[in-house]
Amino acid sequence: MAVPKEVSFLAFLLVLEILLLHVDAKACSEENAENRICTNCCAGRKGCNYYSADGTFICEGESDPNNPKACPKNCDPNIAYSLCLYEK
């Protein structure tokens, strides 16, 4: 079964955009390593991925902004930045 060229091209663009967003976020965190975000995996927003300064995936957020979890208020020192693919 052949995949139409339009579908392949759109899939390619989507993957490219995701990769560029990740590289962009990683470069930003390396430039501003002292400006880390203050959150933890429990309090992190559902749908967002959290990364260390070197780009290592730490966790996915667990808290729904419409129904927040009761989480500790401490900052995870390993979390440097987040990437939320659904945000505009």
C-alpha positions as CSV (number, residue, x, y, z in Angstrom):
1,M,0.0,0.0,0.0
2,A,1.5,3.3,-1.1
3,V,1.3,6.4,1.0
4,P,0.3,9.5,-0.9
5,K,3.2,12.1,-1.4
6,E,1.2,14.8,0.4
7,V,0.9,12.6,3.6
8,S,4.6,11.8,3.6
9,F,5.5,15.4,3.1
10,L,3.2,16.5,6.0
11,A,4.6,13.8,8.2
12,F,8.1,14.9,7.4
13,L,7.2,18.6,8.2
14,L,5.7,17.5,11.6
15,V,8.8,15.5,12.6
16,L,11.0,18.4,11.5
17,E,9.0,20.9,13.6
18,I,9.2,18.7,16.6
19,L,13.0,18.3,16.2
20,L,13.5,22.0,15.8
21,L,11.4,22.8,18.8
22,H,13.5,20.4,20.9
23,V,16.8,21.8,19.6
24,D,15.5,25.4,20.1
25,A,14.5,24.6,23.7
26,K,17.8,22.9,24.4
27,A,19.9,25.8,23.1
28,C,17.8,28.2,25.1
29,S,18.4,26.2,28.3
30,E,22.1,26.0,27.7
31,E,22.4,29.8,27.2
32,N,20.4,30.5,30.4
33,A,21.3,27.6,32.6
34,E,21.1,29.8,35.7
35,N,17.4,30.7,34.8
36,R,16.0,27.3,35.4
37,I,12.3,26.8,35.9
38,C,11.1,25.9,39.4
39,T,8.8,22.9,39.3
40,N,8.8,19.2,39.9
41,C,7.2,16.2,38.0
42,C,4.1,16.1,40.2
43,A,3.3,19.8,39.7
44,G,4.5,19.9,36.1
45,R,1.8,20.5,33.5
46,K,0.2,17.4,31.9
47,G,1.3,17.2,28.3
48,C,4.6,18.9,29.0
49,N,8.0,17.1,29.0
50,Y,10.7,18.3,31.4
51,Y,14.4,18.1,30.6
52,S,17.7,18.7,32.3
53,A,20.2,21.3,31.1
54,D,21.9,18.8,28.9
55,G,18.7,17.8,27.2
56,T,18.1,14.6,29.1
57,F,14.4,13.7,29.4
58,I,13.4,13.7,33.1
59,C,9.6,13.3,33.2
60,E,6.2,14.2,31.8
61,G,4.2,16.6,33.9
62,E,1.4,15.0,36.0
63,S,-0.8,18.0,36.9
64,D,-3.9,19.0,34.9
65,P,-4.2,22.8,35.0
66,N,-8.0,22.5,35.2
67,N,-7.8,20.1,38.1
68,P,-4.3,20.5,39.8
69,K,-2.8,17.8,41.9
70,A,-1.8,18.4,45.5
71,C,2.0,18.4,45.1
72,P,5.0,19.5,47.2
73,K,6.2,23.0,46.4
74,N,9.9,22.0,46.1
75,C,11.9,22.6,42.9
76,D,13.5,19.7,41.2
77,P,17.1,20.9,40.7
78,N,17.5,18.6,37.7
79,I,14.7,20.3,35.7
80,A,16.0,23.1,33.5
81,Y,13.3,23.6,31.0
82,S,10.0,22.2,29.6
83,L,8.7,21.5,26.2
84,C,4.9,21.6,25.6
85,L,4.0,20.5,22.1
86,Y,0.4,21.7,22.3
87,E,1.2,25.3,23.2
88,K,1.1,27.9,20.5
